[in-house]
Amino acid sequence: MTIYTPADKQDFQTLLPTLREGDCVQIGSFSALAATAAELFEAAAALEERGAELISLREGIDTRGEGGKLFFVLCRSLRELERADAPRRRDGIERAKEEGRYKGRKPIAVDEGLFDSVVSLWQSGQITARDAMARLDLKPNTFYRRIKEREEQKMKDYKKVEHEIKAEIKEAAKQSRRDLDALKKQVRAEAKEVRKAADEKLELHDVEREMRHERIRAEVEHRDAVRQMKKDVEAEAKELKKLTEQD
């Protein structure tokens, strides 16, 4: 496995065709992959298609683990939702424009990588908010709105992932209970067979013991019969001898 660390979106796009299954892309934050959520979903899909892994230090994402795989599942679902919802949004905007109700405006363009690095410096106390705004050339309202939007989106993403993980855990628990029930049934069946075999063995032991007793009794009776026969023969011999002497 090779770990790559692209510096920005362009570097990632150059690296993407060379990735092989099992390779890993490590980034500081999602801004190194994409400037929008839609681009992030596409980047995640491209990585999953190539069998590559992703580590994002800031967001705490690591797809090498079982829980991390949910990130690809989430991005795939959101990507399909984004694609399915795009035509409806376009139609809604066009209707709003025709009716004079469309008041949207183009957001102020901000380099996502620069924004993340500057905000990180500000949040760690290395620069002031005024310095951060000056570096980004943003007004206070725009600066704080962007931060709020990112935090809200991050929270939504975390909750979504948390929901997916809880669902997976719940299903795994159900499966574990089903497996445990099946194992209990198997153990009970095997125990029944063991008891049956033990009973049969005990019965066979009783038969063998009775046969030994019968054999012993037969041997005793045989010895007694031989002993009695010997006595009878000796008695007859004595009588015959006695008769012979009288003659």
C-alpha positions in Angstrom: 0.0 0.0 0.0 1.3 3.5 -1.0 0.2 6.6 0.9 -0.1 9.8 -1.2 -0.5 13.3 0.2 -1.8 15.7 -2.5 -1.4 19.4 -1.6 -4.6 20.6 -3.3 -7.4 19.7 -5.7 -5.3 20.0 -8.8 -2.6 17.8 -7.3 -5.3 15.2 -6.4 -6.8 15.3 -9.9 -3.3 14.6 -11.3 -2.7 11.8 -8.8 -6.1 10.1 -9.3 -5.5 8.2 -12.6 -2.3 6.6 -11.1 -4.0 5.2 -8.0 -4.2 1.4 -7.6 -6.3 -0.7 -5.4 -5.2 -0.6 -1.8 -3.4 2.8 -2.2 -4.3 5.5 0.4 -4.7 9.3 -0.1 -4.0 11.3 3.1 -5.1 15.0 3.2 -5.3 17.7 5.8 -8.9 18.5 5.0 -11.6 17.9 2.4 -10.6 21.2 0.7 -7.6 19.4 -0.8 -10.1 17.2 -2.8 -12.9 19.6 -3.6 -14.3 23.1 -3.3 -18.0 22.0 -3.1 -19.9 19.1 -1.6 -20.8 17.8 -5.1 -17.1 17.7 -6.0 -16.3 15.9 -2.7 -18.9 13.3 -3.5 -17.4 12.8 -7.0 -13.9 12.6 -5.5 -15.0 9.9 -3.0 -16.7 8.0 -5.8 -13.5 8.1 -7.9 -11.5 6.8 -4.9 -14.0 4.0 -4.2 -14.1 3.0 -7.8 -10.3 2.5 -7.8 -10.4 0.7 -4.5 -8.3 3.4 -2.8 -8.6 4.5 0.8 -8.9 8.0 2.2 -7.6 9.7 5.4 -8.7 13.3 6.2 -7.0 14.5 9.3 -9.2 17.5 10.1 -12.5 15.7 9.6 -11.3 12.5 11.3 -12.1 10.3 8.4 -10.2 7.0 7.8 -11.9 4.6 5.4 -9.4 1.8 6.2 -11.6 0.7 9.1 -15.1 -0.8 9.0 -16.7 2.4 10.3 -14.8 4.5 7.7 -16.3 2.5 4.9 -19.6 4.3 5.8 -18.1 7.5 4.5 -18.0 6.1 0.9 -21.6 4.8 1.4 -22.7 8.2 2.6 -21.0 10.1 -0.2 -22.4 7.7 -2.8 -25.9 8.2 -1.5 -25.5 12.0 -1.4 -24.0 12.0 -4.8 -27.1 10.2 -6.2 -29.4 12.6 -4.3 -27.5 15.6 -5.7 -27.8 14.3 -9.2 -31.5 13.5 -8.9 -32.2 16.8 -7.2 -30.3 19.0 -9.7 -32.9 19.1 -12.5 -35.6 20.0 -10.0 -33.5 22.8 -8.5 -32.8 24.2 -12.0 -36.5 24.1 -12.9 -37.4 25.9 -9.7 -34.8 28.6 -10.3 -36.0 29.1 -13.9 -39.6 29.4 -12.7 -38.6 31.9 -10.0 -36.7 33.9 -12.6 -39.7 34.0 -14.9 -42.0 35.1 -12.1 -39.5 37.7 -10.8 -39.0 36.0 -7.5 -35.4 34.9 -7.9 -33.1 36.9 -5.7 -30.1 34.7 -5.5 -26.6 36.0 -6.0 -23.3 34.5 -6.8 -21.4 33.6 -3.6 -18.1 35.4 -3.0 -15.4 33.2 -4.4 -13.0 32.0 -1.7 -10.1 29.6 -2.1 -11.2 26.7 0.1 -7.7 25.5 1.0 -6.6 29.0 2.0 -9.9 29.5 3.9 -9.3 26.3 5.9 -5.7 27.2 6.7 -6.5 30.7 7.8 -9.4 29.7 9.9 -7.3 27.0 11.5 -4.7 29.7 12.5 -7.4 31.9 13.9 -9.1 29.1 15.9 -5.7 28.0 17.4 -5.1 31.6 18.5 -2.2 32.3 16.2 -3.9 35.2 14.5 -6.8 37.5 15.3 -10.1 37.4 13.5 -9.3 40.8 11.9 -6.0 39.3 10.5 -8.0 36.3 9.2 -10.5 38.5 7.4 -7.7 40.6 5.9 -5.9 37.5 4.5 -9.1 36.2 3.0 -10.4 39.6 1.9 -13.7 39.0 3.5 -16.1 41.3 5.5 -17.0 40.2 9.0 -20.5 39.1 8.1 -19.3 36.9 5.2 -16.4 35.5 7.3 -18.5 34.4 10.2 -21.4 33.2 7.9 -18.9 31.0 6.1 -17.6 29.6 9.3 -21.2 29.0 10.6 -22.2 27.3 7.4 -19.2 25.0 7.5 -19.8 24.1 11.1 -23.5 23.4 10.4 -22.6 21.3 7.4 -20.0 19.4 9.3 -22.5 18.8 12.1 -25.0 17.5 9.5 -22.4 15.2 8.0 -21.5 13.9 11.4 -25.1 13.3 12.3 -25.7 11.5 9.0 -22.6 9.3 9.5 -23.7 8.7 13.1 -27.1 7.7 12.0 -25.6 5.3 9.4 -23.3 3.8 12.0 -26.1 3.4 14.6 -28.2 1.7 11.9 -25.3 -0.7 11.1 -24.7 -1.4 14.8 -28.4 -2.1 15.3 -28.5 -4.5 12.4 -25.3 -6.1 13.6 -26.9 -6.6 17.0 -30.0 -8.2 15.5 -27.8 -10.5 13.4 -25.8 -11.4 16.5 -29.0 -12.3 18.4 -30.2 -14.4 15.4 -26.8 -16.1 15.3 -26.9 -16.7 19.1 -30.4 -18.2 18.9 -29.2 -20.5 16.1 -26.2 -21.5 18.2 -28.3 -22.2 21.2 -30.6 -24.5 19.1 -27.5 -26.3 17.8 -26.1 -26.7 21.3 -29.4 -28.0 22.6 -29.6 -30.5 19.7 -26.1 -31.7 20.3 -26.7 -32.0 24.0 -29.7 -34.1 23.3 -27.7 -36.3 21.1 -25.0 -36.6 23.7 -27.6 -37.6 26.4 -29.1 -40.1 24.0 -25.7 -41.6 23.3 -25.0 -41.7 27.1 -28.3 -43.4 27.8 -27.6 -46.0 25.1 -24.1 -46.5 26.5 -25.5 -47.0 30.0 -28.1 -49.5 28.7 -25.3 -51.4 26.9 -23.3 -51.4 30.1 -26.2 -52.8 32.1 -26.6 -55.6 29.4 -22.9 -56.5 29.6 -23.0 -56.5 33.4 -26.0 -58.9 33.4 -24.3 -61.2 30.9 -21.2 -61.3 33.2 -23.5 -62.3 36.1 -25.2 -65.0 34.0 -21.8 -66.3 33.0 -20.6 -66.4 36.6 -23.8 -68.2 37.7 -23.4 -70.7 34.9 -19.8 -71.4 35.8 -20.8 -71.9 39.5 -23.7 -74.2 38.5 -21.3 -76.2 36.3 -18.7 -76.5 39.1 -21.5 -77.6 41.5 -22.8 -80.2 38.9 -19.3 -81.6 38.3 -18.7 -81.8 42.1 -22.0 -83.6 42.6 -21.3 -85.9 39.7 -17.9 -86.7 41.2 -19.5 -87.5 44.6 -22.1 -89.7 42.9 -19.4 -91.6 41.0 -17.4 -92.1 44.2 -20.5 -93.4 46.0 -21.3 -95.8 43.2 -17.7 -97.0 43.2 -17.8 -97.7 46.9 -21.0 -99.7 46.6 -19.6 -101.7 43.7 -16.4 -102.4 45.6 -18.5 -103.5 48.6 -20.6 -105.9 46.5 -17.4 -107.3 45.0 -15.9 -108.1 48.4 -19.0 -109.8 49.6 -18.9 -112.2 46.6 
